[in-house]
């Protein structure tokens, strides 16, 4: 199981400001194999301890938070996005450059977050457990951002770590897309598994 972040894992605001350019450069390279475009309009960002640590630092910086209680609030909000060793956690983004097209698409894509899946080798698809923190859909439309958890069996984790192909996709009537991960992305994601 991956350790959750604590305040001792974080840099102070001044130190983070000094190191931010180097940290940003490293995290962009780190996220490259963890960010997967699934079809023309969705991006899956597979989170881990490093991506979440960066996000917490950025939030603290943007909001100028330095009080211990405020730091703990950010940690409490973001720690659930760190994989637990038996799952993958994904920030799922629906992207349309044109605002009018995006509004129309978000109406048609209601429920899409529940139709995202992963598949290890020939095992059954595992569908997402979506938005455990709060509901991100209303009667008219879905949100452009969702948080997904894919819970794997021990056999699936072992197969993934042994080199089985990993496919991901969306099985929604308005958006049917899938792909098989590259070996480099697969190897990156299996490092999240116990």
N, C-alpha and C positions, 0 to 999 in steps of 0.2 A: 504494500500500500504506500502510495506517495504521501509524504508528510505535507500537511497543510502549512500555509505561511503564517508566521508570527511577526510581530513588530520587530523582533531582532533580525529578521531576514531582510529588512528594508533599510535603504539609505535615508538619511535625513534630507530635507529639501535642498539645503545648500550643496551637499555632496552630490545629490542626484543631478542638480543643475550643472555642476562641473563635469559629471561623467555622462550626461544624457546623450550626447552625440555618439560616443563610443557604444553605449548600451543600445541605442536605437539601431546602429549599424549591425551589431551582433544579433539583435532580435529579428531583424528583417531576414537575415540569412537563416536563422533558426526556423522561422515560420514558413520558409519557402516550400519545404517538403510536407508541411502540415496544413497548407492551404490548397484546397482542391476545387477547381471550377467544375460544377456538375451541370452540363448544358449551358446555354447562353445566358441564363439569368439567375443562377444560384451559385453561391460560394460557401463552402464548408471550411471553417477554421477549426481544426482539431486542437483543442486547448491542452496545455500541460502546465506544470508548475512555473516554468520560465515565462510563458506567454501571459499567465495570470499575474505574476510578479510585476512584469512590465506594465500591465494594465492598471494595477493598483498604484504603482509609482506615478503613472500619468494622471490618474484621477486625483491623487494627493497633490500633485503639482498644480493641476488646473484649478482645483478648489482651494489651494493654499492651506491645506489641512496639516497641522503639526501637533494638535492636542491628542493625547493618548486615546481618548474616547472616540474621536473622529477617525483616527487611524484604525481602531478596532472595528468601527462600523464598516469601513471599506473592506477590511479583511473578512468580516462576517458575510458581506455581500458577495465577494469574489471567490472565497475558498471553495464553495460548493461546485465551482466550475473546473476544479482540478480533478483529473481522473483518479479513481480509487483502486486501480490495479485489476479490476474485473470489467472495466468499461472504457468507452471513449466518450468524451464530452466535446460537443461541437457548438460553436456559434454559427448559426445558419442565417445567411444573408440572402434576401431576394432583391435583385438589382435590375432596375430599369432606368436608363439615363433620362428619358422623357417623363416628366411629372404626370402628365395626363395618362400616358400608357401605364405608368406604375400604379396609379389609382385604380384603373380598370383591372389590371392584373391582380392586385391584392384582393379585389372583390371575387374574381374567378378562382383564386387560389386558397379560399377559406379551407382550413383543415390540412393544408399541405404539410405542416410540421409533424403531423401524425402519420404521414405517408412516406417519410424518409426512412431508408433502410440501409443496413450493412449486411454483407454475406461473406462468411469465411469458408473458402473451399466449396464443398457441396452441401454444407449445413444449411438449415433453413434460414431464411432472411430474419434479421432482428430489426423490428420497427422501433422507432424513437419513442422514448418517454420525453415528452416536450413540456417546456415552460413550467418546471416544478415550483419556481419561485412565485410566479404570478401569471394570470391569464393574459395573453397578448393578442387575443382575437375578440372581435365583438360581433354583433348580429350582421353587420354590413361587410366587414373585411377582416383579413388577417394582417398581422404586423409584418414589416419588412425585416425584422430581426427576431429570431427565436433561439432558445437554448435547448439543446437536445442531449439526451443521454442514451447510449446504446449499451445495454447490459449483456455481456457475453457469458456463455457457459465455460467451465474449465476446459472442456474438450475444444471449444472454439479458440480459446486463448492459446492452448498448446499447439493447435493446428496452425494458427497465425504465426506463432513464434518459430514453428518448424518450416515456414516458407509457403504455406498454402496461399493461394490467390485471395485477395480481398477485393470485393466489388462493393460499390456504394451507389445509391440511386434514390430517385423519387418516383413513386407510383401513384400519382394524382391524375385524375381525369383531364386536368388542364395543363399538366406538366409531367410528361413521362421521359425520364432521362436516367441513364446509368453508365457506369464505366468501371473498369478494373484498374486498381491503383498500380502505379509503376513499382518495381521492386524497391527503389529508394524510398518512396513514400510508405510502402508497406513496412519496410524495416524501421523507419522512423516511428510509425504508429505502434508497432509491436513493443517498442521500448516502454510504452505506457502500461503494459500488461504485466501482472505479477507472475 
